Amino acid sequence: MKYQYFYQTKENENRSGWIKARSRENAYALLRKQGIRPYRLAGDDPVNWRPWAVAAVIVALAAALAFAVLAAVRAKDDRAPAPRAQIYGDASVIAAGVFSDWAGVLKSPLDRFLAAYAQPGSNALAPLMTADEISAFPAELAKGVHYEDGEPGEVRQLKNMIAWLRGEMRAHLAAGESVGEYMDFLEERQQGEREFRDHAAESLERAPESHLYQTWIGINARLHERGMAPLPAPPKLVNAMQQR
């Protein structure tokens, strides 16, 4: 597969190039070996990746529905930074927001970029930013998150997490990092979280049937600690519970 990558140098210059790789993850790994940390890859993924991607979206939506009861608690009308976590509430609202990069509710390009990294382990891709938009990130960072009265709880949760990410970004820039380096950090953290969740799913698949329930509970507890979406109950476990 051929991917176009976009990255920012330490001098804050925006550049791009092309690379051939087996998959998106392989492309990131090859680029890191070259000392390049892209903030975005553009290109089609292998055919055998697409069913997995669809399954991941279904899992995310199922998790949102399973925890819809928590929406009333977490969707308070508060306006305060909140650590990265899953967005709970109306699954269709969340899916539409992710699909559109939340363009309908986030006016700031910086906020739309940060939104892709708000939910730990999410497969959402950051929107492609122009050089002018990226260069304006520091100026946008100096402003606060724009809230609106009566906005949906799902949107309020997202904005509170974006406010937290903005604070994190300020800390990174204050420590001497460039905007590009912080963008690299976000992508690497998200990729690490996706790999953690993938390994968790593999561990659940390999678990013996006699310990399947305990393994499922334990794995989801670890995912919850990291703010990630839980894994659905394995079919074998569902069937066993239905037969009781």
Stockholm file with secondary structure:
# STOCKHOLM 1.0

chainA/1-244         MKYQYFYQTKENENRSGWIKARSRENAYALLRKQGIRPYRLAGDDPVNWRPWAVAAVIVALAAALAFAVLAAVRAKDDRAPAPRAQIYGDASVIAAGVFSDWAGVLKSPLDRFLAAYAQPGSNALAPLMTADEISAFPAELAKGVHYEDGEPGEVRQLKNMIAWLRGEMRAHLAAGESVGEYMDFLEERQQGEREFRDHAAESLERAPESHLYQTWIGINARLHERGMAPLPAPPKLVNAMQQR
#=GR chainA/1-244 SS CEEEEEEECTTCCEEEEEEECSSHHHHHHHHHHTTCCCSEEESCCCGGGHHHHHHHHHHHHHHHHHTGGGHHHHTCSCCCCCCSCCCCSCHHHHHHHHHTTTTTTCCCHHHHHHHTTSSTTCCCCCCCCCHHHHHTHHHHHTSCCCCCTTCCHHHHHHHHHHHHHHHHHHHHHHTTCCHHHHHHHHHHHHHHHHHHHHHHHHHHHHSCGGGHHHHHHHHHHHHHHTTCCCCCCCHHHHHHHHHC
#=GC SS_cons         CEEEEEEECTTCCEEEEEEECSSHHHHHHHHHHTTCCCSEEESCCCGGGHHHHHHHHHHHHHHHHHTGGGHHHHTCSCCCCCCSCCCCSCHHHHHHHHHTTTTTTCCCHHHHHHHTTSSTTCCCCCCCCCHHHHHTHHHHHTSCCCCCTTCCHHHHHHHHHHHHHHHHHHHHHHTTCCHHHHHHHHHHHHHHHHHHHHHHHHHHHHSCGGGHHHHHHHHHHHHHHTTCCCCCCCHHHHHHHHHC
//
